[in-house]
Amino acid sequence: MDSSRILVVDDDPVVRETLTDLLTSLGARVMAAADGAEAFRLAVPPQEPDVAIVDLHMPGMPGLEVIRRLKEISPETEMIILTGEPSVETSLEAIYENVFDYLVKPVNIATLKGRITRAIERRRLVQRNRELSRRLEPRPSTAPLARPPAVRPMPHHGHDGAFVGRSALIQQVRRAIAQVAHSDMTVLLRGESGTGKDVIARMIHEMSGRHATGEFIKINCPAIPETLLESELFGHEAGSFTGADRRKPGRFELADKGTIFLDEIADLPLLLQSKLLQVIEHKQFSRIGGRETIRVDARIIAATNAPLEGMIAEGAFRTDLFYRLNEYSISIPPLRQRAEDVPVLFEHFLRKHGAEGHAAMPTPEAMAALMAYHWPGNVRELEALVRRYNLTGNEAVFSGLVRGNSETSATLSIDDELRESETRTLLSVLNKVRWNRREAARILGISYGSLRRRIDKYGLKNTTNLESPPAVMDPAFRPAAPSARRRATAWREASDAARREAAPMPRPKEGGLPDGPPGLCGPGGPIDSSLFPAPPEARF
């Protein structure tokens, strides 16, 4: 944090003074502002801040508008929201504004310091990425380009079909991988199925140098039953549950000094999201049934093809976990957005699977059809098609693509029947439980994320006059006090039972969880902040 410029924008003079003293003692150069107008004056180049810490609710201009204006003045400044009045709505707006983190007062000083350090690191990575892009731009001069500093070369992978290509989009992804690999930042990979998220995760692991000290451990979250997922992630002690006849280390233990890849992170249950958040923040956990605290040094990479922002709005994904995973995000473009790479990929896969056949490159007409195809299965679908073509040597395998479809009419008819059958089943269960998605997922035996994707895929709508039961509170903003967690757990259990009975959510009894804003802490009302006291030596 030495010599970094940090802007603090808060109308509370105590908060401004406390943050200024704290950050100055850590070596940062601090600028403090009581409102947006003063912040804009302080952020004018060349004194633009590396990080801005902004309160949400201030007289005059609200915090989110201040952030938007600061982004116009200094686009590379990383934004951190620090608020005493959190809500799901403002957290979602913050995500759309690409805010680095969303913290709730009172905040632990160590947590604040860590998040500011990460924000500074991401800003430097973005700056280096932009500089690398500038150096790689075509120049009229024939002189060789200078090698950018501190960028590791991309390793060659025999399975890197997802990154064979010359398009600008894929080159941008390659540069992002090279920039973030050497850091320890958590990486969130976002892209459709078949775009190569697994390949990117392995590339980051190998380029980071962790392949020399630890393993690359992958866990596919939806592939493991929810009842076993916690044991798979964190391990268990002998006798901790029926069938646990011996101690078993979890995937996080196995990934110590290496990398753990959490594929389809959107399907992680809420209870495990909370535990994962603690592991990310404190690098420690306990096995199921164990008392020993296990410390790990594992690089975390997560991947998803789900719209996490929508899941946050529905209370299915924790906001604070999203920010921890999204320290550095890489979006992988679908193949249809880089059609110019199809011929190169086709040739690559033809060589890769050359032992299976001896087919030559297809005719220009067939290749044009391949490039015009929309590739719903992305690179994985292309590789499967190349293998079929290489085996038969017949361009007839492309016939469906010429019409813009990969299936024959007979296959389409079968798919239509399957789609109609699945749609009927989903609607039947959803209507039966009054569109309580969590209960419907339990009945269908699938994860909540899988159900949500099917609803989006088939465009299903609640056309009945039945009202859904009240949503379970979003736990993302619960202060990390033990008593609060116990009351929150009791409240979730009570509200889950009420949802299953399709009855209105009961108000908490005396001594239960305090009222809060609708959709956040129950039926509505102010939060009693006295229930969550902060030790003066660690919070402010």
Secondary structure, 3 states (H helix, E strand, C coil): CCCCEEEEECCCHHHHHHHHHHHHHCCCEEEEECCHHHHHHHCCCCCCCCEEEECCCCCCCCHHHHHHHHHHHCCCCEEEEEECCCCHHHHHHHHHCCCCEEEECCCEHHHHHHHHHHHHHHHHHHHHHHHHHHHHCCCCCCCCCCCCCCCCCCCCCCCCHHHCCCCHHHHHHHHHHHHHCCCCCCEEEECCCCCCHHHHHHHHHHHHCHHHCCCEEEEEHHHCCHHHHHHHHHEECCCCCCCCCCCEECHHHHCCCCEEEEECHHHCCHHHHHHHHHHHHHCEECCECCCCCEECCCEEEEEECCCHHHHHHCCCCCHHHHHHHCCEEEECCCHHHHHHHHHHHHHHHHHHCHHHCCCCCCCHHHHHHHHHCCCCCHHHHHHHHHHHHHHHCCHHHHHHHHCCCCCCHHHHHHHHHHHHHHHHHHHHHHHHCCCCHHHHHHHHCCCHHHHHHHHHHHCCCCCCCCCCCCCCCCHHHCCCCHHHHHHHHHHHHHHHHHHHCCCCCCCCCCCCCCCCCCCCCCCCCCCCHHHCCCCCCCEC
